């Protein structure tokens, strides 16, 4: 530890090398002299030494702040410090010159003098520290103001770009050519929306202008408020324009939001879920105040628990050793990277819409394949089956196991393509709840689709998915759950464990689609020997071959009819 004299000497050296701010070397010299004088005040050496220490602290603090502050109020601060140090030095020199007897006789005066010097130095330190903090805060505010100005200019430029139809045509052309311009615009637009929400909150904490832009749902009655500031109105106007521009970009490019945390961009339209599945409930929502979306809330993952609070940080960076929470986040990462028209798209997550953390995906008006075929009796069942097979094949190619394949998890897009949903959730829920997937699935009524080994306690596998897919084919063609003759799930579970296969339907409406070739393929999928079940790649290929053969027969038949004519 340096002595007070050494510390003061160091301060002088720093000043001589680093700065030429007027008065600092002189102040450092005063501090050194105070220390030396205090060394001679024998009876009060320890108390007096603190005066030198505080003087040295003042000089060192002023030295640190002197760099780059020439021409500011540094000289005024220096004058104050020098004045305090001069008074302190004058007193300590006087005390050090006293004889031993004089010190004894004036010991009370010396004690009061030391206390006074201590108080003056403490006051100078407090004032100096306060002013330093004010200066630092002012500098931070200036930096923040420049940052906000830069953000505002970028938003204005982005709004002009989004509103210019000719420029947007160029953006679309670049997007189709593989350039990431549209992605950058979408991401910057999402950041702009977040900035505008923050700006509006700072401008008027009680204002609901942006909230009203984000949601058309009725809001509770509240007392009249004073008119919001002009900046808040401008932020709300820009927010609405930004939303419109981004939703237009999404529609002309089919681009999904690059920023996956959608808090503030998505609102839930009702507190009552419109559907429910094995692990989740689904609500209707709206993204960017325009597009309908599905908000799927996992019952075992709440928005106010540790999972939701840390999910975004872990979404961006995962450790090697996965916790239960990280396992869920990893599934979100995997889903976000999937690109296939037979896989339900992933928009992002929201944590500000109620108790649950929600995963956001497109709202498909056609519903699942059973809903779709009921509303469209003439729909091509084999087209739907091939699309679902392709989706499941793609998942398996990405090393993803669905775990709960059935018709309620096979949706139909506006273009009539089947889309697989809810994939990978069985394993996630198994990790989160620490319960076997088989227990959760059988309790929730999925036993009719499950492979025997899963019902028996094994984790879902690709082979088990193949088994369940054949059950889903049967469900789609018949419009009934598998094993309809067994009314209770307990009876179904016993039959499946005993490797009882479903009976082939005989009604004509099913036979139109259920050919011998398809039935044989389904029986292979239900094979008792797990390794004998075909992969989904083989299933998808076989279904495609059936289509080609059927098309060929139709072509030959049409040719024969033409020849007869």
C-alpha positions as CSV (number, residue, x, y, z in Angstrom):
1,X,0.0,0.0,0.0
2,X,1.4,3.4,-0.9
3,X,2.0,6.0,1.8
4,X,0.2,9.3,1.5
5,X,3.4,11.0,0.4
6,X,4.0,8.3,-2.3
7,X,0.4,8.7,-3.5
8,X,0.8,12.4,-3.8
9,X,4.1,12.1,-5.6
10,X,2.4,9.6,-8.0
11,X,-0.3,12.1,-8.6
12,X,2.2,14.8,-9.6
13,X,3.9,12.4,-12.0
14,X,0.6,11.5,-13.7
15,X,-0.2,15.1,-14.1
16,X,3.1,16.0,-15.6
17,X,2.9,13.2,-18.1
18,X,-0.8,13.2,-19.0
19,X,-2.3,16.6,-18.7
20,X,-1.6,20.3,-18.9
21,X,-4.9,21.4,-17.4
22,X,-4.1,24.7,-15.5
23,X,-3.5,24.3,-11.8
24,X,-3.4,20.5,-11.4
25,X,0.4,20.2,-10.8
26,X,0.1,23.1,-8.3
27,X,-2.8,21.3,-6.5
28,X,-0.8,18.1,-6.4
29,X,2.1,19.9,-4.9
30,X,-0.2,21.3,-2.2
31,X,-1.4,17.8,-1.4
32,X,2.2,16.6,-1.0
33,X,3.1,19.5,1.3
34,X,0.0,18.8,3.4
35,X,1.2,15.2,3.8
36,X,4.7,16.3,4.8
37,X,3.4,18.8,7.3
38,X,1.1,16.2,8.8
39,X,4.0,13.9,9.3
40,X,5.4,16.5,11.8
41,X,2.2,16.8,13.8
42,X,3.3,14.0,16.0
43,X,0.4,13.7,18.5
44,X,-2.2,13.8,15.7
45,X,-0.2,12.1,13.0
46,X,-2.8,9.5,12.2
47,X,-5.7,11.9,12.1
48,X,-3.7,14.6,10.3
49,X,-2.5,12.0,7.7
50,X,-6.1,11.6,6.5
51,X,-6.1,15.2,5.4
52,X,-3.3,14.5,3.0
53,X,-5.0,11.3,1.8
54,X,-8.2,13.2,1.0
55,X,-6.3,16.0,-0.7
56,X,-4.5,13.4,-2.8
57,X,-7.8,11.8,-3.7
58,X,-9.2,15.2,-4.9
59,X,-6.1,15.8,-7.1
60,X,-6.2,12.3,-8.5
61,X,-10.0,12.6,-9.3
62,X,-9.5,15.9,-11.0
63,X,-6.5,14.5,-13.0
64,X,-8.6,11.6,-14.3
65,X,-11.4,14.0,-15.4
66,X,-9.0,16.5,-17.0
67,X,-8.3,14.5,-20.1
68,X,-10.3,15.9,-23.0
69,X,-12.0,18.5,-20.9
70,X,-9.9,21.5,-21.7
71,X,-12.0,24.6,-22.2
72,X,-14.8,23.4,-20.0
73,X,-15.6,24.4,-16.4
74,X,-12.5,22.4,-15.2
75,X,-10.7,25.6,-14.2
76,X,-13.5,26.6,-11.9
77,X,-13.4,23.3,-10.1
78,X,-9.6,23.5,-9.9
79,X,-9.8,26.9,-8.2
80,X,-12.2,25.5,-5.6
81,X,-9.9,22.5,-4.9
82,X,-6.8,24.8,-4.7
83,X,-8.5,27.1,-2.2
84,X,-9.4,24.2,0.1
85,X,-5.9,22.7,-0.1
86,X,-4.2,26.1,0.6
87,X,-6.3,26.6,3.7
88,X,-5.5,23.1,4.9
89,X,-1.8,23.4,4.1
90,X,-1.6,26.7,6.0
91,X,-3.1,25.1,9.1
92,X,-1.0,22.0,9.0
93,X,2.2,24.0,8.5
94,X,1.3,26.1,11.5
95,X,0.7,23.0,13.7
96,X,3.9,21.4,12.6
97,X,5.9,24.5,13.6
98,X,4.6,24.3,17.2
99,X,6.9,23.1,19.9
100,X,5.9,20.1,21.9
101,X,4.6,22.3,24.8
102,X,2.6,24.6,22.4
103,X,1.0,21.5,20.8
104,X,0.0,20.3,24.3
105,X,-1.4,23.7,25.3
106,X,-3.3,24.1,22.0
107,X,-4.3,20.6,21.5
108,X,-8.0,21.4,21.6
109,X,-7.5,24.1,18.9
110,X,-5.5,21.6,16.8
111,X,-8.3,19.0,17.1
112,X,-11.0,21.5,16.1
113,X,-8.8,22.6,13.2
114,X,-8.3,19.1,12.0
115,X,-12.0,18.5,12.2
116,X,-12.7,21.7,10.2
117,X,-10.1,20.7,7.6
118,X,-11.7,17.3,7.4
119,X,-15.1,18.8,6.9
120,X,-13.9,21.2,4.2
121,X,-12.2,18.5,2.3
122,X,-15.2,16.2,2.6
123,X,-17.4,19.0,1.3
124,X,-15.1,19.6,-1.7
125,X,-15.1,15.9,-2.4
126,X,-18.9,15.7,-2.3
127,X,-19.3,18.8,-4.5
128,X,-16.7,17.5,-6.9
129,X,-18.3,14.0,-7.1
130,X,-21.8,15.5,-7.6
131,X,-20.6,17.8,-10.4
132,X,-18.7,14.9,-12.0
133,X,-21.9,12.8,-11.9
134,X,-23.9,15.7,-13.4
135,X,-21.3,16.1,-16.2
136,X,-21.3,12.4,-16.8
137,X,-25.1,12.3,-16.9
138,X,-25.2,15.3,-19.3
139,X,-22.7,13.6,-21.6
140,X,-24.8,10.4,-21.5
141,X,-27.9,12.4,-22.3
142,X,-26.2,14.1,-25.2
143,X,-25.1,10.7,-26.5
144,X,-28.6,9.4,-26.1
145,X,-30.1,12.4,-27.9
146,X,-27.8,11.9,-30.9
147,X,-28.7,8.2,-30.9
148,X,-32.4,9.0,-30.9
149,X,-31.9,11.5,-33.6
150,X,-30.1,8.9,-35.7
151,X,-32.9,6.4,-35.1
152,X,-35.5,9.0,-36.1
153,X,-33.7,9.7,-39.3
154,X,-33.4,6.0,-40.1
155,X,-37.1,5.5,-39.4
156,X,-38.1,8.3,-41.7
157,X,-35.9,7.0,-44.5
158,X,-37.4,3.5,-44.0
159,X,-40.9,4.8,-44.0
160,X,-40.3,6.6,-47.3
161,X,-38.8,3.4,-48.7
162,X,-41.8,1.3,-47.6
163,X,-44.2,3.8,-49.1
164,X,-42.5,4.0,-52.5
165,X,-44.1,1.4,-54.8
166,X,-41.2,1.6,-57.3
167,X,-38.6,1.1,-54.7
168,X,-40.5,-1.8,-53.3
169,X,-40.5,-3.5,-56.7
170,X,-36.7,-3.3,-56.7
171,X,-36.7,-4.8,-53.2
172,X,-38.8,-7.7,-54.4
173,X,-36.6,-8.2,-57.4
174,X,-33.5,-8.3,-55.2
175,X,-35.3,-10.7,-52.8
176,X,-36.1,-13.1,-55.6
177,X,-32.5,-12.9,-56.7
178,X,-31.4,-14.1,-53.3
179,X,-30.2,-10.7,-51.9
180,X,-31.1,-10.2,-48.2
181,X,-32.4,-6.7,-48.6
182,X,-36.0,-7.5,-47.8
183,X,-34.9,-9.3,-44.6
184,X,-32.8,-6.3,-43.5
185,X,-35.8,-4.0,-44.1
186,X,-38.2,-6.2,-42.2
187,X,-35.8,-6.5,-39.3
188,X,-35.1,-2.8,-39.2
189,X,-38.8,-2.2,-39.4
190,X,-39.4,-4.4,-36.3
191,X,-36.7,-2.5,-34.5
192,X,-38.3,0.8,-35.5
193,X,-41.7,-0.4,-34.1
194,X,-39.9,-1.2,-30.8
195,X,-38.3,2.2,-30.7
196,X,-41.6,4.0,-31.4
197,X,-43.2,2.0,-28.6
198,X,-40.5,3.1,-26.2
199,X,-40.7,6.7,-27.5
200,X,-44.4,6.8,-27.0
201,X,-44.1,5.4,-23.5
202,X,-41.5,8.1,-22.5
203,X,-43.6,10.9,-24.1
204,X,-46.8,9.9,-22.3
205,X,-46.7,6.9,-20.0
206,X,-50.5,6.8,-19.7
207,X,-51.2,7.3,-23.4
208,X,-52.9,4.5,-25.2
209,X,-52.4,5.8,-28.8
210,X,-50.1,3.0,-29.9
211,X,-52.1,0.4,-28.0
212,X,-55.1,1.5,-29.9
213,X,-53.2,1.2,-33.2
214,X,-52.1,-2.3,-32.2
215,X,-55.5,-3.6,-31.2
216,X,-59.1,-2.8,-32.3
217,X,-60.5,-4.7,-29.3
218,X,-62.5,-2.6,-26.8
219,X,-60.6,-1.1,-23.9
220,X,-61.9,-0.5,-20.4
221,X,-63.4,2.8,-19.5
222,X,-61.0,5.3,-18.0
223,X,-61.0,8.9,-16.7
224,X,-60.5,11.6,-19.4
225,X,-56.8,12.4,-20.0
226,X,-55.1,15.5,-21.0
227,X,-54.1,15.7,-24.7
228,X,-50.9,13.7,-25.3
229,X,-47.7,15.6,-26.5
230,X,-47.2,16.1,-30.2
231,X,-44.3,13.8,-30.2
232,X,-46.6,11.0,-29.0
233,X,-49.0,11.6,-31.8
234,X,-46.2,11.6,-34.3
235,X,-44.9,8.3,-32.9
236,X,-48.4,6.8,-33.2
237,X,-48.7,8.0,-36.8
238,X,-45.3,6.6,-37.7
239,X,-46.1,3.4,-35.9
240,X,-49.3,2.8,-38.0
241,X,-47.4,3.6,-41.2
242,X,-44.6,1.3,-40.3
243,X,-47.0,-1.5,-39.6
244,X,-48.7,-1.1,-42.9
245,X,-45.4,-1.0,-44.7
246,X,-44.1,-4.2,-43.1
247,X,-47.3,-6.2,-43.6
248,X,-47.2,-5.2,-47.3
249,X,-43.6,-6.3,-47.5
250,X,-44.6,-9.6,-45.8
251,X,-47.4,-10.2,-48.3
252,X,-45.4,-9.5,-51.5
253,X,-42.4,-11.5,-50.4
254,X,-43.9,-14.1,-48.0
255,X,-41.0,-13.1,-45.7
256,X,-41.4,-14.2,-42.0
257,X,-40.4,-11.8,-39.2
258,X,-36.6,-12.1,-38.7
259,X,-36.9,-10.8,-35.1
260,X,-38.6,-13.7,-33.3
261,X,-39.6,-12.0,-30.1
262,X,-42.9,-10.4,-31.1
263,X,-43.9,-8.7,-27.9
264,X,-45.8,-5.5,-28.9
265,X,-46.4,-6.7,-32.5
266,X,-49.0,-9.3,-31.7
267,X,-52.3,-9.0,-29.8
268,X,-54.7,-11.7,-28.6
269,X,-58.2,-11.0,-29.9
270,X,-60.1,-12.9,-27.1
271,X,-59.4,-14.3,-23.7
272,X,-61.2,-17.6,-24.6
273,X,-59.1,-20.1,-26.6
274,X,-60.7,-21.2,-29.9
275,X,-59.1,-24.7,-29.8
276,X,-57.1,-27.0,-27.6
277,X,-54.7,-29.8,-28.1
278,X,-52.8,-32.4,-26.1
279,X,-50.3,-29.9,-24.7
280,X,-51.6,-26.4,-25.6
281,X,-54.5,-24.0,-26.1
282,X,-54.9,-21.9,-29.2
283,X,-56.1,-18.3,-29.4
284,X,-56.8,-16.1,-32.4
285,X,-54.5,-13.1,-32.6
286,X,-53.4,-10.4,-35.0
287,X,-49.9,-9.5,-36.1
288,X,-49.1,-5.9,-37.1
289,X,-52.7,-5.1,-36.7
290,X,-53.5,-6.8,-40.0
291,X,-52.8,-10.5,-40.3
292,X,-54.6,-13.2,-38.4
293,X,-52.2,-15.5,-36.4
294,X,-52.6,-18.4,-34.1
295,X,-51.2,-18.0,-30.6
296,X,-50.4,-21.4,-29.1
297,X,-49.9,-21.3,-25.3
298,X,-48.2,-24.3,-23.8
299,X,-50.0,-25.2,-20.5
300,X,-46.8,-26.1,-18.8
301,X,-44.8,-23.0,-19.7
302,X,-46.0,-19.8,-18.1
303,X,-45.0,-16.3,-19.3
304,X,-44.1,-15.2,-15.7
305,X,-41.8,-18.0,-14.8
306,X,-38.1,-18.4,-15.3
307,X,-38.7,-20.2,-18.6
308,X,-40.3,-17.2,-20.2
309,X,-38.1,-14.6,-18.5
310,X,-34.9,-16.2,-19.9
311,X,-36.2,-17.7,-23.0
312,X,-35.1,-15.0,-25.3
313,X,-31.5,-14.8,-24.0
314,X,-31.3,-18.6,-24.4
315,X,-32.9,-18.5,-27.8
316,X,-29.9,-16.4,-28.9
317,X,-27.2,-18.4,-27.1
318,X,-27.4,-21.9,-25.8
319,X,-24.9,-23.7,-23.5
320,X,-23.8,-27.2,-24.3
321,X,-25.4,-28.7,-21.3
322,X,-29.2,-28.3,-21.9
323,X,-31.5,-27.5,-19.0
324,X,-35.2,-28.2,-19.3
325,X,-35.8,-24.6,-20.2
326,X,-33.0,-24.7,-22.8
327,X,-34.5,-27.9,-24.4
328,X,-37.7,-25.9,-25.1
329,X,-35.8,-23.0,-26.5
330,X,-33.8,-25.4,-28.7
331,X,-37.1,-26.7,-30.2
332,X,-38.1,-23.1,-31.0
333,X,-34.7,-22.6,-32.7
334,X,-35.2,-25.7,-34.8
335,X,-38.7,-24.8,-35.8
336,X,-37.6,-21.3,-36.8
337,X,-35.1,-22.8,-39.3
338,X,-37.5,-25.2,-41.0
339,X,-38.5,-24.3,-44.5
340,X,-41.0,-26.5,-46.2
341,X,-44.5,-25.7,-47.5
342,X,-45.8,-28.8,-45.6
343,X,-44.5,-27.5,-42.3
344,X,-46.5,-24.9,-40.4
345,X,-44.5,-21.6,-40.4
346,X,-43.1,-20.2,-37.2
347,X,-43.4,-16.4,-36.7
348,X,-42.0,-16.1,-33.2
349,X,-42.9,-16.0,-29.5
350,X,-44.8,-13.5,-27.3
351,X,-44.7,-13.2,-23.5
352,X,-46.9,-10.2,-23.0
353,X,-50.3,-11.7,-23.8
354,X,-51.5,-13.4,-20.6
355,X,-50.2,-16.1,-18.3
356,X,-48.7,-18.4,-21.0
357,X,-45.8,-17.9,-23.3
358,X,-47.2,-18.2,-26.8
359,X,-45.7,-19.5,-30.0
360,X,-47.1,-17.6,-33.1
361,X,-47.9,-19.1,-36.4
362,X,-50.2,-18.3,-39.3
363,X,-53.9,-18.7,-38.8
364,X,-55.2,-21.3,-41.3
365,X,-58.8,-20.7,-42.0
366,X,-59.3,-24.2,-43.4
367,X,-58.5,-25.8,-40.1
368,X,-57.2,-29.4,-39.9
369,X,-57.7,-32.0,-42.6
370,X,-60.9,-33.4,-41.1
371,X,-62.5,-29.9,-40.9
372,X,-61.3,-29.3,-44.5
373,X,-62.8,-32.6,-46.0
374,X,-66.1,-32.0,-44.2
375,X,-66.4,-28.6,-45.7
376,X,-65.0,-29.8,-49.1
377,X,-66.4,-33.4,-49.6
378,X,-64.8,-33.6,-53.1
379,X,-61.3,-32.8,-51.8
380,X,-58.6,-35.1,-53.1
381,X,-57.7,-37.2,-50.0
382,X,-54.6,-38.7,-51.6
383,X,-53.3,-35.2,-52.4
384,X,-53.7,-34.3,-48.7
385,X,-52.1,-37.6,-47.6
386,X,-49.1,-37.1,-49.9
387,X,-48.6,-33.6,-48.6
388,X,-48.6,-34.8,-45.0
389,X,-46.2,-37.6,-45.8
390,X,-43.8,-35.1,-47.4
391,X,-44.0,-32.9,-44.3
392,X,-43.3,-35.8,-42.0
393,X,-40.5,-37.0,-44.3
394,X,-38.9,-33.5,-44.1
395,X,-39.1,-33.4,-40.3
396,X,-37.4,-36.8,-40.1
397,X,-34.7,-35.6,-42.5
398,X,-34.0,-32.8,-40.0
399,X,-33.8,-35.4,-37.2
400,X,-37.1,-34.2,-35.7
401,X,-39.6,-36.7,-34.3
402,X,-43.2,-35.5,-34.2
403,X,-44.4,-37.8,-31.5
404,X,-48.2,-37.1,-31.9
405,X,-49.2,-37.5,-35.5
406,X,-53.0,-37.4,-36.0
407,X,-55.4,-35.4,-38.2
408,X,-55.8,-32.6,-35.6
409,X,-52.1,-31.9,-36.1
410,X,-52.3,-31.8,-39.9
411,X,-53.6,-28.5,-41.1
412,X,-54.6,-27.2,-44.5
413,X,-53.3,-23.9,-45.9
414,X,-55.2,-21.4,-48.1
415,X,-53.6,-23.0,-51.1
416,X,-54.9,-26.5,-50.1
417,X,-51.5,-27.8,-49.0
418,X,-51.3,-29.9,-45.8
419,X,-49.1,-28.6,-43.0
420,X,-47.7,-30.5,-40.1
421,X,-48.0,-28.8,-36.7
422,X,-47.2,-29.5,-33.1
423,X,-44.0,-31.4,-34.0
424,X,-41.5,-32.2,-31.3
425,X,-43.7,-31.1,-28.5
426,X,-44.1,-34.5,-26.9
427,X,-40.4,-34.7,-26.1
428,X,-40.4,-31.1,-24.8
429,X,-43.4,-31.7,-22.5
430,X,-41.7,-35.0,-21.4
431,X,-38.7,-33.0,-20.3
432,X,-40.6,-30.1,-18.7
433,X,-43.1,-32.2,-16.8
434,X,-40.6,-35.1,-16.1
435,X,-43.4,-37.5,-17.1
436,X,-43.2,-40.1,-19.9
437,X,-44.6,-38.9,-23.2
438,X,-46.7,-42.1,-23.3
439,X,-48.4,-41.2,-20.0
440,X,-49.3,-37.6,-21.2
441,X,-50.4,-38.8,-24.6
442,X,-52.6,-41.7,-23.4
443,X,-54.2,-39.5,-20.7
444,X,-55.0,-36.9,-23.3
445,X,-56.8,-39.3,-25.6
446,X,-54.0,-40.0,-28.2
447,X,-53.7,-43.7,-27.5
448,X,-55.6,-44.7,-30.7
449,X,-52.8,-43.3,-32.8
450,X,-49.8,-44.4,-30.7
451,X,-47.4,-47.3,-31.5
452,X,-47.4,-50.2,-29.0
453,X,-43.9,-49.5,-27.8
454,X,-44.9,-45.8,-27.0
455,X,-47.9,-46.9,-25.0
456,X,-45.7,-49.4,-23.2
457,X,-43.5,-46.5,-22.0
458,X,-40.9,-46.0,-24.8
459,X,-40.1,-42.5,-26.0
460,X,-41.4,-41.5,-29.5
461,X,-39.2,-42.5,-32.5
462,X,-39.3,-42.1,-36.2
463,X,-40.7,-45.6,-36.5
464,X,-43.5,-44.7,-34.0
465,X,-44.3,-41.7,-36.2
466,X,-44.6,-43.9,-39.2
467,X,-47.1,-46.1,-37.3
468,X,-49.1,-43.1,-36.2
469,X,-49.1,-41.7,-39.7
470,X,-50.9,-44.8,-41.0
471,X,-53.5,-44.3,-38.3
472,X,-53.9,-40.7,-39.4
473,X,-54.5,-41.9,-43.0
474,X,-57.2,-44.2,-41.8
475,X,-58.7,-41.4,-39.7
476,X,-58.8,-39.1,-42.7
477,X,-60.4,-41.6,-45.1
478,X,-63.0,-42.8,-42.7
479,X,-63.7,-39.6,-40.8
480,X,-63.5,-41.6,-37.6
481,X,-60.9,-42.2,-34.9
482,X,-59.0,-45.5,-35.3
483,X,-60.7,-48.5,-33.6
484,X,-64.1,-46.9,-33.6
485,X,-65.7,-50.2,-32.5
486,X,-63.9,-49.9,-29.1
487,X,-65.5,-47.1,-27.3
488,X,-63.2,-46.8,-24.3
489,X,-59.5,-45.9,-24.6
490,X,-58.6,-48.7,-22.1
491,X,-59.9,-51.3,-24.6
492,X,-57.9,-49.6,-27.3
493,X,-54.7,-49.7,-25.3
494,X,-55.1,-53.4,-24.6
495,X,-55.7,-54.1,-28.3
496,X,-52.7,-52.1,-29.4
497,X,-50.3,-53.7,-26.9
498,X,-51.5,-57.0,-28.2
499,X,-50.6,-55.8,-31.7
500,X,-54.2,-55.8,-33.0
501,X,-54.4,-53.9,-36.2
502,X,-57.4,-51.9,-37.4
503,X,-59.9,-53.7,-39.7
504,X,-60.1,-52.6,-43.3
505,X,-63.2,-50.4,-43.9
506,X,-65.6,-51.7,-46.5
507,X,-67.9,-48.8,-47.2
508,X,-67.8,-47.4,-50.7
509,X,-66.9,-43.8,-49.9
510,X,-63.6,-45.1,-48.3
511,X,-62.9,-47.7,-50.9
512,X,-62.7,-44.9,-53.5
513,X,-59.4,-43.9,-51.9
514,X,-58.3,-47.0,-50.0
515,X,-56.8,-49.1,-52.7
516,X,-55.2,-52.5,-52.1
517,X,-51.7,-50.9,-52.5
518,X,-52.4,-48.2,-49.9
519,X,-53.8,-50.8,-47.5
520,X,-50.7,-52.9,-47.8
521,X,-48.5,-49.9,-47.2
522,X,-50.5,-49.0,-44.1
523,X,-50.2,-52.5,-42.7
524,X,-46.4,-52.3,-43.2
525,X,-46.4,-49.1,-41.2
526,X,-48.2,-51.0,-38.4
527,X,-45.7,-53.8,-38.4
528,X,-45.2,-55.5,-35.0
529,X,-41.4,-55.5,-35.6
530,X,-40.3,-51.9,-35.3
531,X,-37.4,-52.2,-37.7
532,X,-39.7,-53.6,-40.4
533,X,-41.7,-50.4,-40.6
534,X,-40.8,-48.4,-43.7
535,X,-39.2,-45.0,-43.3
536,X,-41.2,-41.9,-44.1
537,X,-39.0,-41.4,-47.1
538,X,-40.1,-44.8,-48.5
539,X,-43.7,-44.0,-47.5
540,X,-43.7,-40.7,-49.4
541,X,-42.0,-42.3,-52.4
542,X,-44.5,-45.2,-52.5
543,X,-47.5,-42.7,-52.3
544,X,-46.0,-40.8,-55.2
545,X,-45.6,-44.0,-57.2
546,X,-49.3,-44.8,-56.5
547,X,-50.2,-41.4,-57.9
548,X,-48.1,-42.0,-61.1
549,X,-49.7,-45.4,-61.6
550,X,-53.2,-44.0,-61.1
551,X,-52.5,-41.1,-63.5
552,X,-51.2,-43.6,-66.1
553,X,-54.3,-45.7,-65.8
554,X,-56.5,-42.7,-66.3
555,X,-54.4,-41.7,-69.3
556,X,-54.8,-45.2,-70.8
557,X,-58.5,-45.2,-70.1
558,X,-59.0,-41.8,-71.7
559,X,-57.1,-43.1,-74.8
560,X,-59.3,-46.1,-75.0
561,X,-62.4,-44.0,-74.8
562,X,-61.1,-41.8,-77.6
563,X,-60.3,-44.8,-79.8
564,X,-63.8,-46.3,-79.3
565,X,-65.3,-43.0,-80.3
